[in-house]
Amino acid sequence: MDALENKKLVQQIFADSANRSGSTLVDHLADDVSWVITGQWSWSRTFQGRDAVLGLGAHVRSLLADRMRTVAYNFIAEGDTVVVEARGDNVTKAGVRYDNDYCMVFRIENGRIKQIREYNDSALVEKVLGAFPQPAA
């Protein structure tokens, strides 16, 4: 796939999210995908593999009142990389607004998402969603 096709794929992922529908993201995850949440806070880590990424999504969904909605407003594509600026539009089950700002960098190979690198307002995440649960010892 070229940059334009990669950009269209990521645009469809965010169109689904804006409509709280679709499965484009899940349908295009590579088995060995990694989702990197940057920084040095409780959510910072690399979720390695499809199951780990789906687990991250399940955890976030468990905290929200409705399916997550993230609206993208800028896409930049070059080669296998698509950069997206977006803003969330969400409410937690406790009734608290969760409207984070994101910059996400997608790396796509042969129509499959190999990596997502997420930059966000980490203070807002921990304030509204809490610390990421630590694995059982």
GIKANOR-V6189 format. One record per backbone hydrogen bond with DSSP energy under -0.5 kcal/mol. NH is the residue of the N-H (numbers start at 1). CO is the residue of the C=O. E is the energy in kcal/mol with one decimal. If there is no record, write none. Layout:
BEGIN
{{NH CO E} {NH CO E}}
END
This chain:
BEGIN
{{6 2 -2.6} {7 3 -2.5} {8 4 -2.3} {9 5 -2.1} {10 6 -2.2} {11 7 -2.6} {12 8 -2.1} {13 9 -2.0} {14 10 -2.1} {15 11 -2.0} {16 12 -2.6} {17 13 -2.0} {18 14 -2.7} {19 15 -1.5} {20 17 -1.4} {21 16 -2.8} {27 23 -2.9} {28 24 -1.1} {28 25 -1.0} {29 26 -1.1} {30 113 -2.4} {33 30 -1.7} {34 114 -1.6} {35 47 -2.1} {36 34 -0.6} {36 116 -3.3} {37 35 -0.6} {37 45 -2.6} {38 36 -0.7} {38 118 -2.1} {44 41 -1.3} {45 37 -0.9} {47 35 -2.9} {47 45 -0.6} {48 46 -0.9} {49 33 -3.7} {49 47 -0.5} {50 31 -2.1} {53 49 -2.2} {54 50 -2.7} {55 51 -2.1} {56 52 -2.1} {57 53 -2.1} {58 54 -2.3} {59 55 -2.3} {60 56 -2.3} {61 57 -2.7} {62 58 -1.9} {63 59 -0.7} {63 60 -1.5} {64 60 -0.8} {64 61 -0.7} {65 91 -3.0} {66 91 -0.5} {71 87 -3.0} {72 70 -0.6} {73 85 -2.6} {74 85 -1.3} {76 83 -2.4} {78 81 -2.6} {81 78 -2.1} {82 106 -2.3} {83 76 -3.4} {84 104 -2.8} {85 74 -2.2} {86 102 -2.2} {87 71 -2.3} {88 100 -3.4} {89 69 -2.3} {90 98 -0.7} {92 96 -2.8} {93 63 -2.3} {95 92 -2.0} {98 90 -3.0} {102 86 -2.9} {103 119 -2.1} {104 84 -2.6} {105 117 -2.5} {106 82 -3.2} {106 104 -0.6} {107 115 -2.7} {108 80 -3.0} {108 106 -0.5} {109 112 -2.7} {112 109 -1.9} {113 28 -3.7} {114 107 -2.8} {114 112 -0.6} {115 107 -1.5} {116 34 -2.4} {117 105 -2.3} {118 36 -3.3} {118 116 -0.6} {119 103 -2.6} {121 101 -0.7} {122 120 -1.3} {125 121 -1.9} {126 122 -2.3} {127 123 -2.2} {128 124 -2.7} {129 125 -3.1} {130 125 -1.0}}
END
